Amino acid sequence: MNKFHKRCGSALLLLLAITMLSACATGDIGGRVRGESRAEQEASSGLHADAAGTYIGLAAGESGDEQTRLTLLAIEQWLYAGDARRARNALRNIPIPREGELLWLWSTGAAALRLWEGQPDRALDLLEPLSRQPLPREYRVRVEALRADAWFQKGQPARAIDIYLQLENSLDEFGVVQNRRRLWAGLKVSDAATLRDTASRTADRDIRGWLELGALANSTGEQGIGWSNGVVRWREAYIDHPAIGMLDEMDLPDGGALSFPRQIALLLPLSGSTAAAGNAIRNGFLGAYFSAAAGLSDAQQVRVYDVEDAGGAVAAYRTAVREGAEFVVGPLQRSNVSALAAESLLPVPVLALNYLPDDLVAPPGFYQFALAPEDEARAAAVRAIDDGLTRGVALVPSSEWGRRVLTSFASEFENAGGLLLDYRSYEPSVQDFSFEIQQLMALSESVQRYQRMRTLVGGPLQFDPRRRQDVDFVFLAADAKAGRLIKSQLKFHYSGDLPVYSTSFIYSMDGRSDTDLNDIMFAETPWVVDPPAWIADFPGLYNEFWPAEKRLARLHAMGYDAYHLVGGLFPARTGPMGEIVGATGTLYLDDDGRIHRKLAWARFVRGRPEPLPAQDKFLYMLDELSPDSSF
């Protein structure tokens, strides 16, 4: 399986659904039988599994060619619904038709299934003969769209685009719009490097324009400085290009000129006790800059200042402003953040890489971004509620960090309708947490009841301690060392069946097997467990170039996002900052100037974290087509 298949996964389903739409929306194909209009209505409403069930139910009452036709329509709907297993089983039972509409339906259905399975060559074996035959328009559209999808899968996007462009000659105005949307969907699930390389070798202007725009979208996630300013440059290079219609449908920044700070100052501790953290953030920031600011390096500079060398954050800020900085990122340590925020005048906006204490008010133009454990605790509360669990208990360390995490979790959980039944604080330095667990799970009360019964009876009784039965889950704030012990001791104390939610602190990334943490779910930065497609290769590259910083991957992600936040916060841009799908989570700005994160989720399985689907993940409905950061 090539790189396209490895990266696309669910996006391939999206592309197949789009290419199949041309058949779903064609109206009368081969005549209708009683009840067929219901299946068509279900399909047009997006109820594809229901439509497949209706079609296959109708097929059961028919025979011969009509049974075959209805079964093939059911197969189409199963594929559209993502049920490849049923589609495959049904197709196996249909002999290959000899000619006509049934052959067209069978061939396109079989080709779509081959594409689903990542076999573009086998799909093309079925489609190429059809492409040379005279076909009704609705079948021509479907065959060509599937052919294009196959070439996208084969990593030859120029051939796919050429097919779509030729198809436009036989389409009306509405069909052309649909056709370009399908083309764009194919580009969106293609590898950005492949698109760039193909564009550099393509002479055809229209094809090259599509390739360059697709590469730009996929390498930036259609957000941040690289995307918005890249679009401006693309428009200048490709006036009157057909892809401009796609851009007009997008929510792009106002204005036609480049919009970014010409000089960014990065204030970090590059020496001293927190130098490792500062260097990791710097590497993440510069990686984002060199990736997203391609073509802008002549107009934008990043200057890095060592806060420890410069005499503190305030002195470093003043030097950066004097030397031309239009935006400042940093400092990192909370004491330096507080010192800078206390300045009476900050002529250049700041994105601090930590939060101010709650009793300090940020001055205008002072933004705060932190990998705050409070965000992760709140995420755990929301996740539990979304999972239908409303009664929980908590185990947290007896420290300031533990109190902050517990407060955030409890507040969010109870505001969402949950009830925190009880909590216990533990001492992280010990290895036996039996007392805290027994108290939390009311096991000591169970033992006391047994002792009273034994006294009354006057002899021994058969007895198994029984934990409290009103608990739905456990919120556990712990590092990996304590977490391994607590998880096994929960099981020993008759509580191993309860779901356990935690924060990223539970995952140490120390290379050890985390089998003892199996089944624990935890909030985490996407960079670590499930990076967005446009940065999927970055974590591995960073591990290769900076292997000593592997356990600092979250700080790489923080640096990466800090660069893109500059684009969202820079004063020259109009309107409030929208959400940014970043490396540390989905980022949004509150009224106090703090950046918060919606995090990814993972579960330990066989000693390794595996990503969990987001409860509120975005569904592509295709409407238009039918640890503590306080250093």
C-alpha positions as semicolon CSV with decimal commas, in nm:
position;residue;x (nm);y (nm);z (nm)
1;M;0,000;0,000;0,000
2;N;0,152;0,333;-0,103
3;K;0,175;0,655;0,098
4;F;-0,159;0,778;-0,038
5;H;-0,342;0,482;0,114
6;K;-0,164;0,505;0,445
7;R;-0,256;0,871;0,488
8;C;-0,608;0,880;0,351
9;G;-0,804;0,616;0,543
10;S;-1,143;0,766;0,610
11;A;-1,084;1,038;0,351
12;L;-1,101;0,768;0,083
13;L;-1,457;0,699;0,195
14;L;-1,534;1,066;0,142
15;L;-1,389;1,060;-0,207
16;L;-1,575;0,744;-0,302
17;A;-1,898;0,888;-0,171
18;I;-1,848;1,195;-0,385
19;T;-1,766;1,004;-0,700
20;M;-2,071;0,785;-0,650
21;L;-2,297;1,086;-0,610
22;S;-2,318;1,128;-0,984
23;A;-2,505;0,797;-1,002
24;C;-2,718;0,858;-0,693
25;A;-2,855;1,188;-0,819
26;T;-2,928;1,099;-1,181
27;G;-3,298;1,039;-1,144
28;D;-3,465;0,764;-1,349
29;I;-3,221;0,482;-1,423
30;G;-3,373;0,175;-1,584
31;G;-3,732;0,230;-1,466
32;R;-3,878;0,210;-1,118
33;V;-4,056;-0,068;-0,932
34;R;-4,300;-0,018;-0,650
35;G;-4,125;0,126;-0,345
36;E;-3,814;0,236;-0,536
37;S;-3,896;0,602;-0,491
38;R;-3,868;0,549;-0,114
39;A;-3,513;0,419;-0,154
40;E;-3,426;0,718;-0,371
41;Q;-3,563;0,956;-0,108
42;E;-3,362;0,780;0,163
43;A;-3,048;0,802;-0,050
44;S;-3,099;1,173;-0,126
45;S;-3,146;1,234;0,250
46;G;-2,815;1,068;0,331
47;L;-2,979;0,756;0,481
48;H;-2,771;0,525;0,267
49;A;-2,787;0,220;0,490
50;D;-3,169;0,252;0,492
51;A;-3,173;0,295;0,115
52;A;-2,962;-0,018;0,073
53;G;-3,202;-0,210;0,296
54;T;-3,499;-0,089;0,089
55;Y;-3,334;-0,183;-0,240
56;I;-3,231;-0,529;-0,119
57;G;-3,581;-0,583;0,020
58;L;-3,727;-0,499;-0,320
59;A;-3,476;-0,728;-0,487
60;A;-3,593;-1,019;-0,274
61;G;-3,935;-0,994;-0,438
62;E;-3,799;-0,992;-0,793
63;S;-3,606;-1,227;-1,016
64;G;-3,378;-1,217;-1,316
65;D;-3,241;-0,886;-1,442
66;E;-3,466;-0,676;-1,219
67;Q;-3,338;-0,853;-0,907
68;T;-2,982;-0,797;-1,027
69;R;-3,044;-0,427;-1,093
70;L;-3,194;-0,364;-0,750
71;T;-2,916;-0,557;-0,578
72;L;-2,655;-0,348;-0,761
73;L;-2,831;-0,031;-0,645
74;A;-2,820;-0,170;-0,290
75;I;-2,446;-0,235;-0,327
76;E;-2,397;0,125;-0,435
77;Q;-2,577;0,249;-0,124
78;W;-2,386;0,015;0,109
79;L;-2,060;0,153;-0,023
80;Y;-2,189;0,506;0,021
81;A;-2,280;0,415;0,382
82;G;-1,931;0,273;0,444
83;D;-2,047;-0,090;0,467
84;A;-1,795;-0,254;0,234
85;R;-1,854;-0,599;0,388
86;R;-2,218;-0,618;0,280
87;A;-2,137;-0,468;-0,059
88;R;-1,863;-0,724;-0,115
89;N;-2,079;-1,020;-0,011
90;A;-2,366;-0,911;-0,232
91;L;-2,143;-0,853;-0,534
92;R;-1,998;-1,204;-0,504
93;N;-2,341;-1,350;-0,564
94;I;-2,401;-1,163;-0,890
95;P;-2,268;-1,313;-1,216
96;I;-2,097;-1,057;-1,437
97;P;-2,367;-0,925;-1,674
98;R;-2,299;-0,947;-2,046
99;E;-2,387;-0,596;-2,160
100;G;-2,593;-0,283;-2,121
101;E;-2,702;-0,106;-1,806
102;L;-2,649;-0,404;-1,579
103;L;-2,289;-0,436;-1,695
104;W;-2,234;-0,064;-1,634
105;L;-2,383;-0,087;-1,285
106;W;-2,186;-0,399;-1,202
107;S;-1,856;-0,262;-1,336
108;T;-1,880;0,072;-1,157
109;G;-1,990;-0,095;-0,833
110;A;-1,705;-0,346;-0,854
111;A;-1,458;-0,067;-0,938
112;A;-1,575;0,143;-0,643
113;L;-1,524;-0,160;-0,417
114;R;-1,173;-0,212;-0,553
115;L;-1,094;0,153;-0,479
116;W;-1,233;0,108;-0,129
117;E;-0,990;-0,180;-0,086
118;G;-0,698;0,028;-0,217
119;Q;-0,665;-0,155;-0,550
120;P;-0,669;0,121;-0,815
121;D;-0,516;-0,096;-1,089
122;R;-0,794;-0,352;-1,058
123;A;-1,048;-0,069;-1,063
124;L;-0,896;0,069;-1,383
125;D;-0,912;-0,276;-1,545
126;L;-1,289;-0,251;-1,507
127;L;-1,326;0,117;-1,593
128;E;-1,097;0,168;-1,893
129;P;-1,305;-0,050;-2,131
130;L;-1,618;0,142;-2,027
131;S;-1,449;0,478;-2,087
132;R;-1,409;0,385;-2,455
133;Q;-1,777;0,302;-2,499
134;P;-2,068;0,537;-2,576
135;L;-2,251;0,577;-2,243
136;P;-2,547;0,781;-2,119
137;R;-2,429;1,101;-1,951
138;E;-2,503;0,987;-1,594
139;Y;-2,293;0,673;-1,640
140;R;-2,018;0,865;-1,821
141;V;-1,988;1,101;-1,522
142;R;-1,963;0,814;-1,278
143;V;-1,711;0,613;-1,479
144;E;-1,484;0,912;-1,532
145;A;-1,504;1,019;-1,167
146;L;-1,405;0,668;-1,057
147;R;-1,122;0,663;-1,309
148;A;-0,996;0,993;-1,170
149;D;-1,019;0,855;-0,816
150;A;-0,809;0,558;-0,924
151;W;-0,536;0,785;-1,062
152;F;-0,542;0,990;-0,743
153;Q;-0,489;0,667;-0,550
154;K;-0,202;0,571;-0,778
155;G;-0,028;0,897;-0,692
156;Q;-0,074;1,046;-1,041
157;P;-0,293;1,348;-0,971
158;A;-0,223;1,520;-1,304
159;R;-0,393;1,236;-1,491
160;A;-0,690;1,254;-1,253
161;I;-0,726;1,630;-1,305
162;D;-0,701;1,588;-1,682
163;I;-0,993;1,344;-1,672
164;Y;-1,207;1,590;-1,478
165;L;-1,120;1,877;-1,712
166;Q;-1,211;1,675;-2,020
167;L;-1,538;1,573;-1,857
168;E;-1,645;1,936;-1,829
169;N;-1,697;1,950;-2,206
170;S;-2,011;1,737;-2,171
171;L;-2,158;1,899;-1,858
172;D;-2,397;2,184;-1,801
173;E;-2,315;2,474;-1,565
174;F;-2,439;2,292;-1,254
175;G;-2,252;1,975;-1,357
176;V;-1,929;2,170;-1,399
177;V;-1,956;2,303;-1,042
178;Q;-2,018;1,949;-0,912
179;N;-1,729;1,818;-1,119
180;R;-1,486;2,072;-0,974
181;R;-1,597;1,991;-0,622
182;R;-1,521;1,625;-0,685
183;L;-1,183;1,721;-0,828
184;W;-1,110;1,929;-0,516
185;A;-1,211;1,638;-0,290
186;G;-0,958;1,420;-0,471
187;L;-0,684;1,678;-0,422
188;K;-0,770;1,711;-0,052
189;V;-0,687;1,344;0,014
190;S;-0,366;1,350;-0,189
191;D;-0,014;1,381;-0,054
192;A;0,106;1,742;-0,053
193;A;0,461;1,649;-0,156
194;T;0,331;1,446;-0,450
195;L;0,115;1,738;-0,562
196;R;0,408;1,982;-0,541
197;D;0,641;1,749;-0,728
198;T;0,385;1,684;-1,001
199;A;0,314;2,057;-1,037
200;S;0,683;2,128;-1,095
201;R;0,680;1,885;-1,392
202;T;0,345;1,990;-1,543
203;A;0,330;2,226;-1,841
204;D;-0,048;2,263;-1,857
205;R;-0,137;2,583;-1,668
206;D;-0,483;2,474;-1,553
207;I;-0,360;2,138;-1,422
208;R;-0,059;2,299;-1,253
209;G;-0,284;2,554;-1,083
210;W;-0,506;2,283;-0,934
211;L;-0,199;2,091;-0,817
212;E;-0,038;2,393;-0,650
213;L;-0,359;2,496;-0,477
214;G;-0,415;2,140;-0,351
215;A;-0,059;2,120;-0,222
216;L;-0,105;2,452;-0,041
217;A;-0,431;2,337;0,120
218;N;-0,293;2,002;0,231
219;S;0,032;2,138;0,373
220;T;-0,143;2,406;0,580
221;G;-0,476;2,248;0,670
222;E;-0,636;2,552;0,501
223;Q;-0,552;2,773;0,796
224;G;-0,286;3,003;0,932
225;I;-0,040;3,243;0,768
226;G;0,082;2,990;0,514
227;W;-0,271;2,927;0,382
228;S;-0,411;3,280;0,375
229;N;-0,105;3,440;0,225
230;G;-0,043;3,145;-0,004
231;V;-0,391;3,193;-0,146
232;V;-0,316;3,558;-0,215
233;R;0,000;3,461;-0,406
234;W;-0,184;3,182;-0,589
235;R;-0,458;3,423;-0,704
236;E;-0,192;3,658;-0,838
237;A;-0,030;3,377;-1,035
238;Y;-0,350;3,216;-1,165
239;I;-0,592;3,493;-1,265
240;D;-0,912;3,346;-1,417
241;H;-0,820;2,989;-1,316
242;P;-1,125;2,759;-1,279
243;A;-1,024;2,678;-0,919
244;I;-1,099;3,035;-0,815
245;G;-1,462;2,926;-0,788
246;M;-1,359;2,684;-0,513
247;L;-1,183;2,963;-0,325
248;D;-1,488;3,185;-0,352
249;E;-1,686;2,921;-0,158
250;M;-1,435;2,920;0,129
251;D;-1,417;3,146;0,433
252;L;-1,097;3,331;0,351
253;P;-0,956;3,644;0,518
254;D;-1,075;3,976;0,376
255;G;-0,844;4,184;0,169
256;G;-0,624;4,106;-0,125
257;A;-0,282;4,183;0,020
258;L;-0,042;3,972;0,217
259;S;-0,111;3,997;0,590
260;F;0,151;3,887;0,839
261;P;0,405;4,036;1,078
262;R;0,724;4,104;0,886
263;Q;0,937;4,022;1,188
264;I;0,852;3,787;1,475
265;A;1,057;3,775;1,794
266;L;1,076;3,446;1,981
267;L;1,164;3,493;2,351
268;L;1,271;3,162;2,510
269;P;1,507;3,023;2,773
270;L;1,781;2,866;2,561
271;S;2,022;2,830;2,852
272;G;1,976;2,753;3,218
273;S;1,748;2,501;3,388
274;T;1,462;2,523;3,136
275;A;1,679;2,529;2,824
276;A;1,556;2,187;2,706
277;A;1,197;2,308;2,702
278;G;1,291;2,634;2,532
279;N;1,489;2,460;2,260
280;A;1,206;2,212;2,192
281;I;0,956;2,496;2,151
282;R;1,198;2,683;1,925
283;N;1,239;2,376;1,704
284;G;0,862;2,335;1,677
285;F;0,815;2,703;1,596
286;L;1,083;2,716;1,327
287;G;0,956;2,392;1,173
288;A;0,615;2,551;1,130
289;Y;0,772;2,868;0,992
290;F;0,980;2,693;0,726
291;S;0,686;2,472;0,630
292;A;0,411;2,733;0,616
293;A;0,607;3,041;0,510
294;A;0,748;2,890;0,192
295;G;0,774;3,179;-0,049
296;L;0,748;3,434;0,232
297;S;1,100;3,403;0,369
298;D;1,203;3,711;0,174
299;A;0,932;3,913;0,350
300;Q;0,915;3,757;0,698
301;Q;1,188;3,697;0,954
302;V;1,201;3,515;1,286
303;R;1,458;3,634;1,541
304;V;1,521;3,421;1,849
305;Y;1,625;3,576;2,182
306;D;1,759;3,384;2,481
307;V;1,574;3,534;2,778
308;E;1,843;3,410;3,016
309;D;2,115;3,588;2,817
310;A;1,917;3,905;2,757
311;G;1,870;3,992;3,122
312;G;1,512;3,876;3,157
313;A;1,188;3,884;2,959
314;V;1,129;4,258;2,984
315;A;1,476;4,342;2,856
316;A;1,446;4,085;2,576
317;Y;1,108;4,230;2,474
318;R;1,243;4,584;2,458
319;T;1,540;4,471;2,250
320;A;1,314;4,280;2,010
321;V;1,086;4,582;1,961
322;R;1,383;4,813;1,909
323;E;1,515;4,576;1,642
324;G;1,189;4,578;1,447
325;A;0,969;4,302;1,586
326;E;0,599;4,337;1,497
327;F;0,489;4,040;1,709
328;V;0,650;3,873;2,011
329;V;0,610;3,506;2,108
330;G;0,714;3,416;2,462
331;P;0,836;3,419;2,730
332;L;0,782;3,071;2,875
333;Q;0,838;3,072;3,251
334;R;0,542;3,196;3,452
335;S;0,754;3,445;3,647
336;N;0,874;3,604;3,324
337;V;0,521;3,609;3,184
338;S;0,401;3,795;3,494
339;A;0,691;4,040;3,476
340;L;0,621;4,126;3,113
341;A;0,246;4,161;3,171
342;A;0,319;4,412;3,448
343;E;0,475;4,655;3,198
344;S;0,265;4,970;3,160
345;L;0,311;4,985;2,784
346;L;0,346;4,696;2,537
347;P;0,364;4,856;2,191
348;V;0,391;4,518;2,012
349;P;0,143;4,233;2,077
350;V;0,261;3,932;2,278
351;L;0,171;3,564;2,274
352;A;0,300;3,442;2,611
353;L;0,366;3,069;2,637
354;N;0,216;3,031;2,982
355;Y;-0,086;3,158;3,172
356;L;-0,081;3,450;3,410
357;P;-0,191;3,382;3,767
358;D;-0,567;3,420;3,802
359;D;-0,533;3,738;4,010
360;L;-0,345;3,924;3,734
361;V;-0,524;4,097;3,445
362;A;-0,359;4,083;3,104
363;P;-0,293;4,417;2,933
364;P;-0,434;4,483;2,582
365;G;-0,262;4,284;2,310
366;F;-0,132;4,029;2,562
367;Y;-0,238;3,673;2,472
368;Q;-0,164;3,356;2,668
369;F;-0,107;3,003;2,538
370;A;-0,021;2,710;2,766
371;L;-0,037;2,332;2,772
372;A;-0,253;2,370;3,079
373;P;-0,350;2,056;3,273
374;E;-0,676;2,234;3,361
375;D;-0,783;2,209;2,995
376;E;-0,712;1,836;3,003
377;A;-0,910;1,789;3,325
378;R;-1,205;1,973;3,175
379;A;-1,175;1,758;2,865
380;A;-1,195;1,445;3,083
381;A;-1,513;1,573;3,244
382;V;-1,672;1,642;2,905
383;R;-1,562;1,303;2,772
384;A;-1,717;1,118;3,064
385;I;-2,046;1,304;3,022
386;D;-2,044;1,236;2,647
387;D;-1,986;0,869;2,725
388;G;-2,304;0,872;2,935
389;L;-2,125;0,851;3,272
390;T;-2,260;1,099;3,526
391;R;-2,139;0,974;3,868
392;G;-1,767;0,969;3,930
393;V;-1,492;0,965;4,189
394;A;-1,142;1,111;4,165
395;L;-0,790;1,025;4,275
396;V;-0,544;1,317;4,259
397;P;-0,196;1,381;4,399
398;S;-0,167;1,586;4,717
399;S;0,000;1,884;4,547
400;E;-0,087;2,222;4,404
401;W;-0,102;2,061;4,059
402;G;-0,344;1,798;4,189
403;R;-0,570;2,059;4,348
404;R;-0,584;2,264;4,029
405;V;-0,669;1,961;3,819
406;L;-0,936;1,842;4,062
407;T;-1,098;2,186;4,078
408;S;-1,113;2,213;3,700
409;F;-1,249;1,862;3,658
410;A;-1,513;1,895;3,929
411;S;-1,633;2,234;3,808
412;E;-1,669;2,126;3,446
413;F;-1,822;1,790;3,536
414;E;-2,088;1,929;3,767
415;N;-2,169;2,219;3,532
416;A;-2,237;1,956;3,265
417;G;-2,479;1,770;3,490
418;G;-2,247;1,516;3,651
419;L;-2,198;1,443;4,020
420;L;-1,855;1,399;4,176
421;L;-1,940;1,156;4,457
422;D;-1,605;1,169;4,635
423;Y;-1,232;1,218;4,591
424;R;-0,909;1,125;4,765
425;S;-0,563;1,278;4,754
426;Y;-0,262;1,047;4,753
427;E;0,107;1,092;4,815
428;P;0,286;1,023;4,482
429;S;0,609;0,911;4,648
430;V;0,455;0,600;4,806
431;Q;0,377;0,269;4,634
432;D;0,076;0,147;4,829
433;F;-0,250;0,333;4,764
434;S;-0,474;0,075;4,929
435;F;-0,598;0,308;5,202
436;E;-0,706;0,580;4,958
437;I;-0,873;0,331;4,723
438;Q;-1,053;0,151;5,005
439;Q;-1,183;0,481;5,140
440;L;-1,287;0,605;4,797
441;M;-1,467;0,283;4,704
442;A;-1,622;0,236;5,050
443;L;-1,447;-0,100;5,086
444;S;-1,361;-0,023;5,448
445;E;-1,733;0,012;5,520
446;S;-1,787;-0,327;5,359
447;V;-1,523;-0,481;5,586
448;Q;-1,677;-0,315;5,891
449;R;-2,017;-0,458;5,800
450;Y;-1,860;-0,803;5,775
451;Q;-1,693;-0,767;6,115
452;R;-2,023;-0,663;6,275
453;M;-2,203;-0,960;6,116
454;R;-1,930;-1,196;6,231
455;T;-1,963;-1,068;6,586
456;L;-2,339;-1,118;6,577
457;V;-2,317;-1,469;6,430
458;G;-2,032;-1,568;6,653
459;G;-1,820;-1,733;6,386
460;P;-1,658;-1,694;6,046
461;L;-1,866;-1,614;5,737
462;Q;-1,795;-1,641;5,365
463;F;-1,705;-1,287;5,265
464;D;-1,595;-1,098;4,954
465;P;-1,557;-0,721;4,996
466;R;-1,792;-0,523;4,773
467;R;-1,716;-0,177;4,645
468;R;-1,978;0,095;4,628
469;Q;-2,217;0,048;4,337
470;D;-2,308;0,409;4,260
471;V;-1,983;0,490;4,077
472;D;-1,968;0,506;3,695
473;F;-1,598;0,587;3,651
474;V;-1,273;0,707;3,808
475;F;-1,092;1,029;3,719
476;L;-0,723;0,961;3,786
477;A;-0,465;1,241;3,786
478;A;-0,128;1,066;3,795
479;D;0,202;1,026;3,617
480;A;0,290;0,695;3,453
481;K;0,474;0,557;3,756
482;A;0,192;0,617;4,002
483;G;-0,069;0,536;3,738
484;R;0,068;0,188;3,678
485;L;0,047;0,109;4,049
486;I;-0,295;0,265;4,103
487;K;-0,448;0,090;3,802
488;S;-0,339;-0,253;3,924
489;Q;-0,446;-0,174;4,281
490;L;-0,791;-0,064;4,162
491;K;-0,827;-0,408;4,010
492;F;-0,707;-0,575;4,330
493;H;-0,963;-0,377;4,526
494;Y;-1,262;-0,493;4,316
495;S;-1,274;-0,175;4,103
496;G;-1,095;-0,287;3,790
497;D;-1,417;-0,285;3,587
498;L;-1,464;0,092;3,617
499;P;-1,363;0,315;3,324
500;V;-1,066;0,535;3,409
501;Y;-1,009;0,882;3,256
502;S;-0,685;1,072;3,293
503;T;-0,470;1,356;3,155
504;S;-0,163;1,340;2,931
505;F;0,051;1,326;3,247
506;I;-0,024;0,952;3,253
507;Y;0,174;0,900;2,930
508;S;0,546;0,945;2,993
509;M;0,674;0,860;2,642
510;D;0,974;0,696;2,809
511;G;0,985;0,395;2,577
512;R;0,857;0,153;2,841
513;S;0,560;-0,071;2,783
514;D;0,249;0,072;2,944
515;T;0,065;-0,260;2,967
516;D;-0,020;-0,186;3,331
517;L;-0,211;0,119;3,204
518;N;-0,423;-0,075;2,955
519;D;-0,776;0,062;2,907
520;I;-0,702;0,398;3,070
521;M;-0,832;0,679;2,848
522;F;-0,650;1,012;2,848
523;A;-0,660;1,357;2,687
524;E;-0,355;1,425;2,475
525;T;-0,210;1,662;2,217
526;P;-0,297;1,537;1,866
527;W;0,072;1,565;1,766
528;V;0,145;1,274;2,002
529;V;-0,144;1,036;1,928
530;D;-0,342;1,149;1,621
531;P;-0,190;1,440;1,426
532;P;-0,395;1,618;1,158
533;A;-0,319;1,500;0,806
534;W;-0,112;1,805;0,710
535;I;0,138;1,745;0,991
536;A;0,118;1,366;1,006
537;D;0,484;1,331;0,899
538;F;0,619;1,596;1,137
539;P;0,640;1,396;1,465
540;G;0,849;1,127;1,298
541;L;1,077;1,383;1,136
542;Y;1,130;1,560;1,467
543;N;1,213;1,230;1,637
544;E;1,465;1,164;1,361
545;F;1,638;1,502;1,377
546;W;1,609;1,560;1,754
547;P;1,597;1,212;1,912
548;A;1,701;1,356;2,249
549;E;1,379;1,560;2,251
550;K;1,143;1,268;2,191
551;R;0,984;1,304;2,535
552;L;0,936;1,676;2,465
553;A;0,708;1,614;2,166
554;R;0,427;1,813;2,328
555;L;0,654;2,117;2,333
556;H;0,736;2,067;1,965
557;A;0,362;2,080;1,906
558;M;0,332;2,391;2,121
559;G;0,598;2,570;1,919
560;Y;0,432;2,461;1,595
561;D;0,095;2,599;1,706
562;A;0,246;2,919;1,844
563;Y;0,362;3,014;1,495
564;H;0,015;2,960;1,347
565;L;-0,149;3,147;1,634
566;V;0,049;3,454;1,532
567;G;-0,144;3,455;1,205
568;G;-0,475;3,436;1,389
569;L;-0,388;3,711;1,638
570;F;-0,193;3,954;1,422
571;P;-0,368;4,294;1,432
572;A;-0,358;4,345;1,055
573;R;-0,610;4,064;1,016
574;T;-0,980;4,149;1,033
575;G;-1,235;3,994;1,267
576;P;-1,188;3,766;1,570
577;M;-0,961;3,464;1,563
578;G;-1,149;3,157;1,446
579;E;-1,077;2,807;1,571
580;I;-0,745;2,662;1,457
581;V;-0,708;2,286;1,422
582;G;-0,355;2,255;1,547
583;A;-0,089;2,019;1,674
584;T;-0,184;2,065;2,041
585;G;-0,560;2,052;1,981
586;T;-0,833;2,266;1,834
587;L;-0,745;2,614;1,958
588;Y;-0,983;2,895;2,045
589;L;-0,952;3,235;2,213
590;D;-1,155;3,338;2,519
591;D;-1,249;3,691;2,625
592;D;-0,952;3,714;2,862
593;G;-0,696;3,657;2,587
594;R;-0,631;3,294;2,681
595;I;-0,595;3,026;2,417
596;H;-0,773;2,703;2,515
597;R;-0,754;2,358;2,359
598;K;-0,998;2,088;2,260
599;L;-0,784;1,777;2,284
600;A;-0,748;1,441;2,118
601;W;-0,822;1,121;2,310
602;A;-0,634;0,793;2,333
603;R;-0,665;0,462;2,516
604;F;-0,381;0,234;2,622
605;V;-0,413;-0,092;2,426
606;R;-0,148;-0,363;2,458
607;G;0,080;-0,114;2,629
608;R;0,058;0,156;2,361
609;P;-0,174;0,455;2,319
610;E;-0,427;0,424;2,036
611;P;-0,636;0,722;1,924
612;L;-1,005;0,730;2,012
613;P;-1,260;0,903;1,789
614;A;-1,370;1,244;1,910
615;Q;-1,722;1,250;2,050
616;D;-1,795;1,569;1,860
617;K;-1,600;1,484;1,545
618;F;-1,703;1,674;1,236
619;L;-1,917;1,470;0,997
620;Y;-1,862;1,542;0,631
621;M;-2,225;1,556;0,519
622;L;-2,142;1,677;0,167
623;D;-2,433;1,922;0,172
624;E;-2,286;2,114;-0,118
625;L;-2,274;1,798;-0,327
626;S;-2,646;1,680;-0,296
627;P;0,226;1,782;3,183
628;D;0,190;2,119;3,381
629;S;0,331;2,403;3,177
630;S;0,423;2,621;3,481
631;F;0,801;2,632;3,463
